[in-house]
Amino acid sequence: MPISINLPNDVETRLNKLCEKTGRNRNYIVTQAVLEQLDDIEDEYLATNRMKSILAGRIVTESLADVAKKKGL
């Protein structure tokens, strides 16, 4: 899916230099950067929602020792 973004001049300069140094095209580098950030943002979203659920009392947490005891370990 094509998208268009406006990069600040200094970011565009860094991107162009990285393309020259690595022999990769801009599409590859930008895609890799987006994928890495998506992973981080998704992890943060999941952790934040999990914490909100815990604080709201919707999720019961158990210690590892309690789980092991229940499982007979």
PDB file of N, CA, C, O and CB in Angstrom:
ATOM      1  N   MET A   1       0.845  -1.169   0.000  1.00  0.00           N
ATOM      2  CA  MET A   1       0.000   0.000   0.000  1.00  0.00           C
ATOM      3  C   MET A   1       0.894   1.236   0.000  1.00  0.00           C
ATOM      4  O   MET A   1       1.679   1.428   0.928  1.00  0.00           O
ATOM      5  CB  MET A   1      -0.963  -0.004   1.218  1.00  0.00           C
ATOM      6  N   PRO A   2       0.789   2.048  -0.992  1.00  0.00           N
ATOM      7  CA  PRO A   2       1.598   3.264  -1.032  1.00  0.00           C
ATOM      8  C   PRO A   2       1.132   4.274   0.017  1.00  0.00           C
ATOM      9  O   PRO A   2      -0.065   4.459   0.235  1.00  0.00           O
ATOM     10  CB  PRO A   2       1.542   3.892  -2.429  1.00  0.00           C
ATOM     11  N   ILE A   3       2.091   4.912   0.649  1.00  0.00           N
ATOM     12  CA  ILE A   3       1.793   6.013   1.564  1.00  0.00           C
ATOM     13  C   ILE A   3       2.773   7.141   1.270  1.00  0.00           C
ATOM     14  O   ILE A   3       3.801   6.938   0.624  1.00  0.00           O
ATOM     15  CB  ILE A   3       1.883   5.557   3.066  1.00  0.00           C
ATOM     16  N   SER A   4       2.446   8.297   1.742  1.00  0.00           N
ATOM     17  CA  SER A   4       3.315   9.451   1.546  1.00  0.00           C
ATOM     18  C   SER A   4       3.538  10.110   2.899  1.00  0.00           C
ATOM     19  O   SER A   4       2.591  10.344   3.650  1.00  0.00           O
ATOM     20  CB  SER A   4       2.703  10.460   0.520  1.00  0.00           C
ATOM     21  N   ILE A   5       4.798  10.406   3.204  1.00  0.00           N
ATOM     22  CA  ILE A   5       5.100  11.096   4.457  1.00  0.00           C
ATOM     23  C   ILE A   5       6.060  12.243   4.171  1.00  0.00           C
ATOM     24  O   ILE A   5       6.859  12.185   3.236  1.00  0.00           O
ATOM     25  CB  ILE A   5       5.704  10.117   5.509  1.00  0.00           C
ATOM     26  N   ASN A   6       5.969  13.273   4.981  1.00  0.00           N
ATOM     27  CA  ASN A   6       6.895  14.399   4.895  1.00  0.00           C
ATOM     28  C   ASN A   6       7.907  14.252   6.016  1.00  0.00           C
ATOM     29  O   ASN A   6       7.556  14.307   7.194  1.00  0.00           O
ATOM     30  CB  ASN A   6       6.145  15.773   4.984  1.00  0.00           C
ATOM     31  N   LEU A   7       9.160  14.066   5.642  1.00  0.00           N
ATOM     32  CA  LEU A   7      10.219  13.926   6.638  1.00  0.00           C
ATOM     33  C   LEU A   7      10.929  15.261   6.823  1.00  0.00           C
ATOM     34  O   LEU A   7      11.115  16.011   5.864  1.00  0.00           O
ATOM     35  CB  LEU A   7      11.226  12.826   6.221  1.00  0.00           C
ATOM     36  N   PRO A   8      11.322  15.552   8.049  1.00  0.00           N
ATOM     37  CA  PRO A   8      12.166  16.723   8.242  1.00  0.00           C
ATOM     38  C   PRO A   8      13.462  16.546   7.435  1.00  0.00           C
ATOM     39  O   PRO A   8      13.915  15.424   7.210  1.00  0.00           O
ATOM     40  CB  PRO A   8      12.474  16.942   9.760  1.00  0.00           C
ATOM     41  N   ASN A   9      14.036  17.650   7.015  1.00  0.00           N
ATOM     42  CA  ASN A   9      15.239  17.595   6.174  1.00  0.00           C
ATOM     43  C   ASN A   9      16.356  16.765   6.782  1.00  0.00           C
ATOM     44  O   ASN A   9      17.017  16.001   6.078  1.00  0.00           O
ATOM     45  CB  ASN A   9      15.745  18.987   5.913  1.00  0.00           C
ATOM     46  N   ASP A  10      16.574  16.907   8.089  1.00  0.00           N
ATOM     47  CA  ASP A  10      17.668  16.161   8.714  1.00  0.00           C
ATOM     48  C   ASP A  10      17.402  14.650   8.704  1.00  0.00           C
ATOM     49  O   ASP A  10      18.333  13.856   8.568  1.00  0.00           O
ATOM     50  CB  ASP A  10      17.879  16.644  10.153  1.00  0.00           C
ATOM     51  N   VAL A  11      16.141  14.258   8.846  1.00  0.00           N
ATOM     52  CA  VAL A  11      15.793  12.836   8.812  1.00  0.00           C
ATOM     53  C   VAL A  11      15.958  12.305   7.395  1.00  0.00           C
ATOM     54  O   VAL A  11      16.473  11.203   7.202  1.00  0.00           O
ATOM     55  CB  VAL A  11      14.342  12.606   9.313  1.00  0.00           C
ATOM     56  N   GLU A  12      15.533  13.064   6.421  1.00  0.00           N
ATOM     57  CA  GLU A  12      15.690  12.646   5.026  1.00  0.00           C
ATOM     58  C   GLU A  12      17.160  12.511   4.659  1.00  0.00           C
ATOM     59  O   GLU A  12      17.544  11.582   3.948  1.00  0.00           O
ATOM     60  CB  GLU A  12      15.004  13.644   4.088  1.00  0.00           C
ATOM     61  N   THR A  13      17.978  13.431   5.140  1.00  0.00           N
ATOM     62  CA  THR A  13      19.422  13.354   4.886  1.00  0.00           C
ATOM     63  C   THR A  13      20.000  12.082   5.494  1.00  0.00           C
ATOM     64  O   THR A  13      20.772  11.376   4.845  1.00  0.00           O
ATOM     65  CB  THR A  13      20.144  14.595   5.457  1.00  0.00           C
ATOM     66  N   ARG A  14      19.634  11.790   6.727  1.00  0.00           N
ATOM     67  CA  ARG A  14      20.115  10.561   7.375  1.00  0.00           C
ATOM     68  C   ARG A  14      19.659   9.326   6.617  1.00  0.00           C
ATOM     69  O   ARG A  14      20.434   8.388   6.434  1.00  0.00           O
ATOM     70  CB  ARG A  14      19.626  10.491   8.826  1.00  0.00           C
ATOM     71  N   LEU A  15      18.400   9.319   6.174  1.00  0.00           N
ATOM     72  CA  LEU A  15      17.864   8.193   5.421  1.00  0.00           C
ATOM     73  C   LEU A  15      18.638   8.000   4.120  1.00  0.00           C
ATOM     74  O   LEU A  15      19.005   6.877   3.773  1.00  0.00           O
ATOM     75  CB  LEU A  15      16.372   8.403   5.129  1.00  0.00           C
ATOM     76  N   ASN A  16      18.883   9.084   3.407  1.00  0.00           N
ATOM     77  CA  ASN A  16      19.619   8.991   2.153  1.00  0.00           C
ATOM     78  C   ASN A  16      21.040   8.485   2.369  1.00  0.00           C
ATOM     79  O   ASN A  16      21.537   7.672   1.588  1.00  0.00           O
ATOM     80  CB  ASN A  16      19.650  10.343   1.465  1.00  0.00           C
ATOM     81  N   LYS A  17      21.691   8.958   3.415  1.00  0.00           N
ATOM     82  CA  LYS A  17      23.052   8.492   3.717  1.00  0.00           C
ATOM     83  C   LYS A  17      23.060   7.012   4.059  1.00  0.00           C
ATOM     84  O   LYS A  17      23.956   6.279   3.641  1.00  0.00           O
ATOM     85  CB  LYS A  17      23.653   9.298   4.875  1.00  0.00           C
ATOM     86  N   LEU A  18      22.064   6.571   4.817  1.00  0.00           N
ATOM     87  CA  LEU A  18      21.983   5.158   5.175  1.00  0.00           C
ATOM     88  C   LEU A  18      21.755   4.299   3.931  1.00  0.00           C
ATOM     89  O   LEU A  18      22.325   3.214   3.807  1.00  0.00           O
ATOM     90  CB  LEU A  18      20.856   4.927   6.199  1.00  0.00           C
ATOM     91  N   CYS A  19      20.927   4.784   3.020  1.00  0.00           N
ATOM     92  CA  CYS A  19      20.699   4.059   1.762  1.00  0.00           C
ATOM     93  C   CYS A  19      22.006   3.905   0.993  1.00  0.00           C
ATOM     94  O   CYS A  19      22.311   2.826   0.484  1.00  0.00           O
ATOM     95  CB  CYS A  19      19.651   4.791   0.891  1.00  0.00           C
ATOM     96  N   GLU A  20      22.771   4.979   0.912  1.00  0.00           N
ATOM     97  CA  GLU A  20      24.050   4.935   0.199  1.00  0.00           C
ATOM     98  C   GLU A  20      25.019   3.961   0.865  1.00  0.00           C
ATOM     99  O   GLU A  20      25.680   3.176   0.185  1.00  0.00           O
ATOM    100  CB  GLU A  20      24.675   6.334   0.135  1.00  0.00           C
ATOM    101  N   LYS A  21      25.101   4.012   2.185  1.00  0.00           N
ATOM    102  CA  LYS A  21      26.044   3.163   2.925  1.00  0.00           C
ATOM    103  C   LYS A  21      25.677   1.686   2.853  1.00  0.00           C
ATOM    104  O   LYS A  21      26.555   0.829   2.760  1.00  0.00           O
ATOM    105  CB  LYS A  21      26.106   3.598   4.377  1.00  0.00           C
ATOM    106  N   THR A  22      24.378   1.389   2.894  1.00  0.00           N
ATOM    107  CA  THR A  22      23.941  -0.010   2.965  1.00  0.00           C
ATOM    108  C   THR A  22      23.601  -0.619   1.612  1.00  0.00           C
ATOM    109  O   THR A  22      23.507  -1.839   1.479  1.00  0.00           O
ATOM    110  CB  THR A  22      22.749  -0.117   3.860  1.00  0.00           C
ATOM    111  N   GLY A  23      23.418   0.230   0.617  1.00  0.00           N
ATOM    112  CA  GLY A  23      23.004  -0.277  -0.685  1.00  0.00           C
ATOM    113  C   GLY A  23      21.538  -0.668  -0.723  1.00  0.00           C
ATOM    114  O   GLY A  23      21.088  -1.291  -1.685  1.00  0.00           O
ATOM    115  N   ARG A  24      20.794  -0.314   0.301  1.00  0.00           N
ATOM    116  CA  ARG A  24      19.352  -0.610   0.357  1.00  0.00           C
ATOM    117  C   ARG A  24      18.579   0.592  -0.152  1.00  0.00           C
ATOM    118  O   ARG A  24      19.074   1.719  -0.113  1.00  0.00           O
ATOM    119  CB  ARG A  24      18.902  -0.974   1.808  1.00  0.00           C
ATOM    120  N   ASN A  25      17.365   0.353  -0.630  1.00  0.00           N
ATOM    121  CA  ASN A  25      16.559   1.485  -1.087  1.00  0.00           C
ATOM    122  C   ASN A  25      15.748   2.060   0.072  1.00  0.00           C
ATOM    123  O   ASN A  25      15.637   1.454   1.138  1.00  0.00           O
ATOM    124  CB  ASN A  25      15.621   1.055  -2.238  1.00  0.00           C
ATOM    125  N   ARG A  26      15.192   3.231  -0.162  1.00  0.00           N
ATOM    126  CA  ARG A  26      14.445   3.940   0.885  1.00  0.00           C
ATOM    127  C   ARG A  26      13.242   3.124   1.353  1.00  0.00           C
ATOM    128  O   ARG A  26      12.943   3.089   2.546  1.00  0.00           O
ATOM    129  CB  ARG A  26      13.980   5.316   0.374  1.00  0.00           C
ATOM    130  N   ASN A  27      12.561   2.478   0.434  1.00  0.00           N
ATOM    131  CA  ASN A  27      11.385   1.682   0.786  1.00  0.00           C
ATOM    132  C   ASN A  27      11.752   0.589   1.790  1.00  0.00           C
ATOM    133  O   ASN A  27      11.039   0.377   2.770  1.00  0.00           O
ATOM    134  CB  ASN A  27      10.761   1.058  -0.476  1.00  0.00           C
ATOM    135  N   TYR A  28      12.851  -0.094   1.546  1.00  0.00           N
ATOM    136  CA  TYR A  28      13.269  -1.172   2.455  1.00  0.00           C
ATOM    137  C   TYR A  28      13.551  -0.621   3.855  1.00  0.00           C
ATOM    138  O   TYR A  28      13.071  -1.161   4.851  1.00  0.00           O
ATOM    139  CB  TYR A  28      14.526  -1.891   1.904  1.00  0.00           C
ATOM    140  N   ILE A  29      14.323   0.444   3.918  1.00  0.00           N
ATOM    141  CA  ILE A  29      14.721   0.979   5.229  1.00  0.00           C
ATOM    142  C   ILE A  29      13.515   1.529   5.991  1.00  0.00           C
ATOM    143  O   ILE A  29      13.384   1.303   7.193  1.00  0.00           O
ATOM    144  CB  ILE A  29      15.782   2.081   5.060  1.00  0.00           C
ATOM    145  N   VAL A  30      12.649   2.240   5.303  1.00  0.00           N
ATOM    146  CA  VAL A  30      11.466   2.795   5.974  1.00  0.00           C
ATOM    147  C   VAL A  30      10.540   1.666   6.422  1.00  0.00           C
ATOM    148  O   VAL A  30       9.976   1.733   7.514  1.00  0.00           O
ATOM    149  CB  VAL A  30      10.709   3.774   5.036  1.00  0.00           C
ATOM    150  N   THR A  31      10.375   0.639   5.603  1.00  0.00           N
ATOM    151  CA  THR A  31       9.539  -0.503   5.986  1.00  0.00           C
ATOM    152  C   THR A  31      10.096  -1.189   7.223  1.00  0.00           C
ATOM    153  O   THR A  31       9.342  -1.528   8.135  1.00  0.00           O
ATOM    154  CB  THR A  31       9.432  -1.509   4.829  1.00  0.00           C
ATOM    155  N   GLN A  32      11.408  -1.397   7.266  1.00  0.00           N
ATOM    156  CA  GLN A  32      12.021  -2.025   8.431  1.00  0.00           C
ATOM    157  C   GLN A  32      11.826  -1.172   9.686  1.00  0.00           C
ATOM    158  O   GLN A  32      11.549  -1.702  10.762  1.00  0.00           O
ATOM    159  CB  GLN A  32      13.515  -2.262   8.181  1.00  0.00           C
ATOM    160  N   ALA A  33      11.969   0.138   9.549  1.00  0.00           N
ATOM    161  CA  ALA A  33      11.780   1.039  10.689  1.00  0.00           C
ATOM    162  C   ALA A  33      10.343   1.000  11.186  1.00  0.00           C
ATOM    163  O   ALA A  33      10.102   0.988  12.393  1.00  0.00           O
ATOM    164  CB  ALA A  33      12.163   2.472  10.310  1.00  0.00           C
ATOM    165  N   VAL A  34       9.391   0.981  10.268  1.00  0.00           N
ATOM    166  CA  VAL A  34       7.974   0.923  10.654  1.00  0.00           C
ATOM    167  C   VAL A  34       7.669  -0.400  11.351  1.00  0.00           C
ATOM    168  O   VAL A  34       6.984  -0.421  12.374  1.00  0.00           O
ATOM    169  CB  VAL A  34       7.060   1.099   9.415  1.00  0.00           C
ATOM    170  N   LEU A  35       8.173  -1.501  10.801  1.00  0.00           N
ATOM    171  CA  LEU A  35       7.924  -2.804  11.428  1.00  0.00           C
ATOM    172  C   LEU A  35       8.460  -2.863  12.848  1.00  0.00           C
ATOM    173  O   LEU A  35       7.791  -3.369  13.749  1.00  0.00           O
ATOM    174  CB  LEU A  35       8.550  -3.915  10.600  1.00  0.00           C
ATOM    175  N   GLU A  36       9.661  -2.350  13.048  1.00  0.00           N
ATOM    176  CA  GLU A  36      10.244  -2.363  14.396  1.00  0.00           C
ATOM    177  C   GLU A  36       9.422  -1.511  15.354  1.00  0.00           C
ATOM    178  O   GLU A  36       9.170  -1.914  16.489  1.00  0.00           O
ATOM    179  CB  GLU A  36      11.697  -1.860  14.362  1.00  0.00           C
ATOM    180  N   GLN A  37       9.013  -0.356  14.906  1.00  0.00           N
ATOM    181  CA  GLN A  37       8.219   0.514  15.766  1.00  0.00           C
ATOM    182  C   GLN A  37       6.835  -0.075  16.022  1.00  0.00           C
ATOM    183  O   GLN A  37       6.308   0.055  17.127  1.00  0.00           O
ATOM    184  CB  GLN A  37       8.091   1.902  15.141  1.00  0.00           C
ATOM    185  N   LEU A  38       6.241  -0.716  15.028  1.00  0.00           N
ATOM    186  CA  LEU A  38       4.940  -1.353  15.237  1.00  0.00           C
ATOM    187  C   LEU A  38       5.020  -2.406  16.330  1.00  0.00           C
ATOM    188  O   LEU A  38       4.135  -2.488  17.181  1.00  0.00           O
ATOM    189  CB  LEU A  38       4.434  -1.984  13.937  1.00  0.00           C
ATOM    190  N   ASP A  39       6.083  -3.217  16.312  1.00  0.00           N
ATOM    191  CA  ASP A  39       6.262  -4.221  17.362  1.00  0.00           C
ATOM    192  C   ASP A  39       6.306  -3.563  18.734  1.00  0.00           C
ATOM    193  O   ASP A  39       5.639  -4.013  19.665  1.00  0.00           O
ATOM    194  CB  ASP A  39       7.544  -5.031  17.122  1.00  0.00           C
ATOM    195  N   ASP A  40       7.089  -2.500  18.856  1.00  0.00           N
ATOM    196  CA  ASP A  40       7.218  -1.808  20.138  1.00  0.00           C
ATOM    197  C   ASP A  40       5.896  -1.178  20.574  1.00  0.00           C
ATOM    198  O   ASP A  40       5.512  -1.276  21.739  1.00  0.00           O
ATOM    199  CB  ASP A  40       8.301  -0.734  20.051  1.00  0.00           C
ATOM    200  N   ILE A  41       5.212  -0.541  19.647  1.00  0.00           N
ATOM    201  CA  ILE A  41       3.940   0.123  19.975  1.00  0.00           C
ATOM    202  C   ILE A  41       2.877  -0.904  20.354  1.00  0.00           C
ATOM    203  O   ILE A  41       2.112  -0.689  21.295  1.00  0.00           O
ATOM    204  CB  ILE A  41       3.450   0.977  18.783  1.00  0.00           C
ATOM    205  N   GLU A  42       2.826  -2.028  19.621  1.00  0.00           N
ATOM    206  CA  GLU A  42       1.866  -3.084  19.964  1.00  0.00           C
ATOM    207  C   GLU A  42       2.158  -3.657  21.349  1.00  0.00           C
ATOM    208  O   GLU A  42       1.233  -3.881  22.130  1.00  0.00           O
ATOM    209  CB  GLU A  42       1.900  -4.207  18.909  1.00  0.00           C
ATOM    210  N   ASP A  43       3.426  -3.895  21.661  1.00  0.00           N
ATOM    211  CA  ASP A  43       3.799  -4.400  22.983  1.00  0.00           C
ATOM    212  C   ASP A  43       3.388  -3.426  24.078  1.00  0.00           C
ATOM    213  O   ASP A  43       2.855  -3.830  25.111  1.00  0.00           O
ATOM    214  CB  ASP A  43       5.305  -4.661  23.053  1.00  0.00           C
ATOM    215  N   GLU A  44       3.637  -2.143  23.847  1.00  0.00           N
ATOM    216  CA  GLU A  44       3.272  -1.126  24.838  1.00  0.00           C
ATOM    217  C   GLU A  44       1.759  -1.078  25.027  1.00  0.00           C
ATOM    218  O   GLU A  44       1.279  -0.967  26.155  1.00  0.00           O
ATOM    219  CB  GLU A  44       3.799   0.258  24.412  1.00  0.00           C
ATOM    220  N   TYR A  45       1.013  -1.159  23.941  1.00  0.00           N
ATOM    221  CA  TYR A  45      -0.443  -1.148  24.005  1.00  0.00           C
ATOM    222  C   TYR A  45      -0.961  -2.342  24.812  1.00  0.00           C
ATOM    223  O   TYR A  45      -1.816  -2.186  25.684  1.00  0.00           O
ATOM    224  CB  TYR A  45      -1.040  -1.163  22.589  1.00  0.00           C
ATOM    225  N   LEU A  46      -0.437  -3.530  24.514  1.00  0.00           N
ATOM    226  CA  LEU A  46      -0.871  -4.721  25.236  1.00  0.00           C
ATOM    227  C   LEU A  46      -0.530  -4.631  26.719  1.00  0.00           C
ATOM    228  O   LEU A  46      -1.351  -4.974  27.570  1.00  0.00           O
ATOM    229  CB  LEU A  46      -0.235  -5.964  24.631  1.00  0.00           C
ATOM    230  N   ALA A  47       0.668  -4.175  27.026  1.00  0.00           N
ATOM    231  CA  ALA A  47       1.078  -4.062  28.431  1.00  0.00           C
ATOM    232  C   ALA A  47       0.229  -3.033  29.170  1.00  0.00           C
ATOM    233  O   ALA A  47      -0.172  -3.260  30.312  1.00  0.00           O
ATOM    234  CB  ALA A  47       2.564  -3.681  28.527  1.00  0.00           C
ATOM    235  N   THR A  48      -0.041  -1.917  28.528  1.00  0.00           N
ATOM    236  CA  THR A  48      -0.854  -0.870  29.162  1.00  0.00           C
ATOM    237  C   THR A  48      -2.270  -1.363  29.424  1.00  0.00           C
ATOM    238  O   THR A  48      -2.816  -1.146  30.506  1.00  0.00           O
ATOM    239  CB  THR A  48      -0.892   0.389  28.282  1.00  0.00           C
ATOM    240  N   ASN A  49      -2.861  -2.022  28.442  1.00  0.00           N
ATOM    241  CA  ASN A  49      -4.221  -2.540  28.646  1.00  0.00           C
ATOM    242  C   ASN A  49      -4.258  -3.634  29.693  1.00  0.00           C
ATOM    243  O   ASN A  49      -5.214  -3.724  30.463  1.00  0.00           O
ATOM    244  CB  ASN A  49      -4.788  -3.068  27.340  1.00  0.00           C
ATOM    245  N   ARG A  50      -3.235  -4.460  29.729  1.00  0.00           N
ATOM    246  CA  ARG A  50      -3.160  -5.515  30.753  1.00  0.00           C
ATOM    247  C   ARG A  50      -3.088  -4.874  32.141  1.00  0.00           C
ATOM    248  O   ARG A  50      -3.777  -5.304  33.066  1.00  0.00           O
ATOM    249  CB  ARG A  50      -1.920  -6.444  30.512  1.00  0.00           C
ATOM    250  N   MET A  51      -2.252  -3.848  32.279  1.00  0.00           N
ATOM    251  CA  MET A  51      -2.121  -3.179  33.568  1.00  0.00           C
ATOM    252  C   MET A  51      -3.426  -2.501  33.973  1.00  0.00           C
ATOM    253  O   MET A  51      -3.812  -2.547  35.141  1.00  0.00           O
ATOM    254  CB  MET A  51      -0.988  -2.153  33.521  1.00  0.00           C
ATOM    255  N   LYS A  52      -4.105  -1.874  33.020  1.00  0.00           N
ATOM    256  CA  LYS A  52      -5.401  -1.254  33.327  1.00  0.00           C
ATOM    257  C   LYS A  52      -6.401  -2.299  33.812  1.00  0.00           C
ATOM    258  O   LYS A  52      -7.161  -2.047  34.747  1.00  0.00           O
ATOM    259  CB  LYS A  52      -5.960  -0.524  32.088  1.00  0.00           C
ATOM    260  N   SER A  53      -6.403  -3.465  33.182  1.00  0.00           N
ATOM    261  CA  SER A  53      -7.309  -4.538  33.590  1.00  0.00           C
ATOM    262  C   SER A  53      -6.972  -5.041  34.982  1.00  0.00           C
ATOM    263  O   SER A  53      -7.867  -5.306  35.785  1.00  0.00           O
ATOM    264  CB  SER A  53      -7.255  -5.691  32.593  1.00  0.00           C
ATOM    265  N   ILE A  54      -5.676  -5.175  35.273  1.00  0.00           N
ATOM    266  CA  ILE A  54      -5.248  -5.622  36.601  1.00  0.00           C
ATOM    267  C   ILE A  54      -5.675  -4.611  37.655  1.00  0.00           C
ATOM    268  O   ILE A  54      -6.208  -4.982  38.701  1.00  0.00           O
ATOM    269  CB  ILE A  54      -3.717  -5.829  36.644  1.00  0.00           C
ATOM    270  N   LEU A  55      -5.437  -3.331  37.376  1.00  0.00           N
ATOM    271  CA  LEU A  55      -5.784  -2.283  38.339  1.00  0.00           C
ATOM    272  C   LEU A  55      -7.292  -2.163  38.524  1.00  0.00           C
ATOM    273  O   LEU A  55      -7.761  -1.776  39.595  1.00  0.00           O
ATOM    274  CB  LEU A  55      -5.210  -0.943  37.888  1.00  0.00           C
ATOM    275  N   ALA A  56      -8.049  -2.493  37.485  1.00  0.00           N
ATOM    276  CA  ALA A  56      -9.509  -2.424  37.584  1.00  0.00           C
ATOM    277  C   ALA A  56     -10.081  -3.687  38.226  1.00  0.00           C
ATOM    278  O   ALA A  56     -11.290  -3.783  38.436  1.00  0.00           O
ATOM    279  CB  ALA A  56     -10.128  -2.215  36.195  1.00  0.00           C
ATOM    280  N   GLY A  57      -9.220  -4.655  38.537  1.00  0.00           N
ATOM    281  CA  GLY A  57      -9.670  -5.869  39.199  1.00  0.00           C
ATOM    282  C   GLY A  57     -10.291  -6.888  38.273  1.00  0.00           C
ATOM    283  O   GLY A  57     -10.925  -7.837  38.735  1.00  0.00           O
ATOM    284  N   ARG A  58     -10.121  -6.711  36.975  1.00  0.00           N
ATOM    285  CA  ARG A  58     -10.724  -7.653  36.026  1.00  0.00           C
ATOM    286  C   ARG A  58      -9.849  -8.880  35.791  1.00  0.00           C
ATOM    287  O   ARG A  58     -10.317  -9.889  35.264  1.00  0.00           O
ATOM    288  CB  ARG A  58     -10.990  -6.958  34.703  1.00  0.00           C
ATOM    289  N   ILE A  59      -8.594  -8.793  36.176  1.00  0.00           N
ATOM    290  CA  ILE A  59      -7.689  -9.923  35.983  1.00  0.00           C
ATOM    291  C   ILE A  59      -7.115 -10.304  37.341  1.00  0.00           C
ATOM    292  O   ILE A  59      -6.590  -9.462  38.068  1.00  0.00           O
ATOM    293  CB  ILE A  59      -6.548  -9.578  34.962  1.00  0.00           C
ATOM    294  N   VAL A  60      -7.222 -11.557  37.661  1.00  0.00           N
ATOM    295  CA  VAL A  60      -6.668 -12.052  38.913  1.00  0.00           C
ATOM    296  C   VAL A  60      -5.270 -12.574  38.623  1.00  0.00           C
ATOM    297  O   VAL A  60      -5.069 -13.388  37.722  1.00  0.00           O
ATOM    298  CB  VAL A  60      -7.574 -13.166  39.547  1.00  0.00           C
ATOM    299  N   THR A  61      -4.322 -12.099  39.390  1.00  0.00           N
ATOM    300  CA  THR A  61      -2.947 -12.559  39.188  1.00  0.00           C
ATOM    301  C   THR A  61      -2.582 -13.552  40.279  1.00  0.00           C
ATOM    302  O   THR A  61      -3.080 -13.472  41.403  1.00  0.00           O
ATOM    303  CB  THR A  61      -1.955 -11.366  39.181  1.00  0.00           C
ATOM    304  N   GLU A  62      -1.712 -14.483  39.937  1.00  0.00           N
ATOM    305  CA  GLU A  62      -1.239 -15.473  40.886  1.00  0.00           C
ATOM    306  C   GLU A  62       0.280 -15.506  40.840  1.00  0.00           C
ATOM    307  O   GLU A  62       0.890 -15.242  39.804  1.00  0.00           O
ATOM    308  CB  GLU A  62      -1.836 -16.871  40.583  1.00  0.00           C
ATOM    309  N   SER A  63       0.870 -15.829  41.959  1.00  0.00           N
ATOM    310  CA  SER A  63       2.321 -15.947  41.980  1.00  0.00           C
ATOM    311  C   SER A  63       2.730 -17.251  41.302  1.00  0.00           C
ATOM    312  O   SER A  63       1.933 -18.182  41.190  1.00  0.00           O
ATOM    313  CB  SER A  63       2.862 -15.888  43.432  1.00  0.00           C
ATOM    314  N   LEU A  64       3.967 -17.304  40.857  1.00  0.00           N
ATOM    315  CA  LEU A  64       4.492 -18.518  40.244  1.00  0.00           C
ATOM    316  C   LEU A  64       4.427 -19.682  41.229  1.00  0.00           C
ATOM    317  O   LEU A  64       4.126 -20.810  40.839  1.00  0.00           O
ATOM    318  CB  LEU A  64       5.939 -18.300  39.766  1.00  0.00           C
ATOM    319  N   ALA A  65       4.705 -19.416  42.489  1.00  0.00           N
ATOM    320  CA  ALA A  65       4.661 -20.464  43.515  1.00  0.00           C
ATOM    321  C   ALA A  65       3.249 -21.031  43.652  1.00  0.00           C
ATOM    322  O   ALA A  65       3.082 -22.242  43.797  1.00  0.00           O
ATOM    323  CB  ALA A  65       5.145 -19.910  44.870  1.00  0.00           C
ATOM    324  N   ASP A  66       2.228 -20.165  43.609  1.00  0.00           N
ATOM    325  CA  ASP A  66       0.843 -20.625  43.706  1.00  0.00           C
ATOM    326  C   ASP A  66       0.448 -21.486  42.513  1.00  0.00           C
ATOM    327  O   ASP A  66      -0.216 -22.511  42.671  1.00  0.00           O
ATOM    328  CB  ASP A  66      -0.100 -19.435  43.818  1.00  0.00           C
ATOM    329  N   VAL A  67       0.855 -21.071  41.335  1.00  0.00           N
ATOM    330  CA  VAL A  67       0.551 -21.858  40.131  1.00  0.00           C
ATOM    331  C   VAL A  67       1.239 -23.207  40.195  1.00  0.00           C
ATOM    332  O   VAL A  67       0.629 -24.232  39.894  1.00  0.00           O
ATOM    333  CB  VAL A  67       0.983 -21.105  38.858  1.00  0.00           C
ATOM    334  N   ALA A  68       2.511 -23.214  40.588  1.00  0.00           N
ATOM    335  CA  ALA A  68       3.269 -24.477  40.693  1.00  0.00           C
ATOM    336  C   ALA A  68       2.609 -25.397  41.698  1.00  0.00           C
ATOM    337  O   ALA A  68       2.516 -26.601  41.461  1.00  0.00           O
ATOM    338  CB  ALA A  68       4.741 -24.212  41.101  1.00  0.00           C
ATOM    339  N   LYS A  69       2.143 -24.850  42.825  1.00  0.00           N
ATOM    340  CA  LYS A  69       1.494 -25.653  43.863  1.00  0.00           C
ATOM    341  C   LYS A  69       0.206 -26.278  43.326  1.00  0.00           C
ATOM    342  O   LYS A  69      -0.065 -27.454  43.568  1.00  0.00           O
ATOM    343  CB  LYS A  69       1.193 -24.789  45.111  1.00  0.00           C
ATOM    344  N   LYS A  70      -0.582 -25.494  42.601  1.00  0.00           N
ATOM    345  CA  LYS A  70      -1.823 -26.010  42.019  1.00  0.00           C
ATOM    346  C   LYS A  70      -1.552 -27.122  41.014  1.00  0.00           C
ATOM    347  O   LYS A  70      -2.332 -28.066  40.887  1.00  0.00           O
ATOM    348  CB  LYS A  70      -2.599 -24.884  41.347  1.00  0.00           C
ATOM    349  N   LYS A  71      -0.451 -26.996  40.311  1.00  0.00           N
ATOM    350  CA  LYS A  71      -0.087 -27.998  39.284  1.00  0.00           C
ATOM    351  C   LYS A  71       0.677 -29.184  39.882  1.00  0.00           C
ATOM    352  O   LYS A  71       1.049 -30.116  39.168  1.00  0.00           O
ATOM    353  CB  LYS A  71       0.764 -27.341  38.183  1.00  0.00           C
ATOM    354  N   GLY A  72       0.902 -29.137  41.182  1.00  0.00           N
ATOM    355  CA  GLY A  72       1.601 -30.226  41.845  1.00  0.00           C
ATOM    356  C   GLY A  72       3.097 -30.276  41.553  1.00  0.00           C
ATOM    357  O   GLY A  72       3.711 -31.342  41.578  1.00  0.00           O
ATOM    358  N   LEU A  73       3.660 -29.140  41.282  1.00  0.00           N
ATOM    359  CA  LEU A  73       5.095 -29.064  40.979  1.00  0.00           C
ATOM    360  C   LEU A  73       5.896 -28.658  42.200  1.00  0.00           C
ATOM    361  O   LEU A  73       7.120 -28.546  42.126  1.00  0.00           O
ATOM    362  CB  LEU A  73       5.351 -28.078  39.844  1.00  0.00           C
TER     363      LEU A  73
END
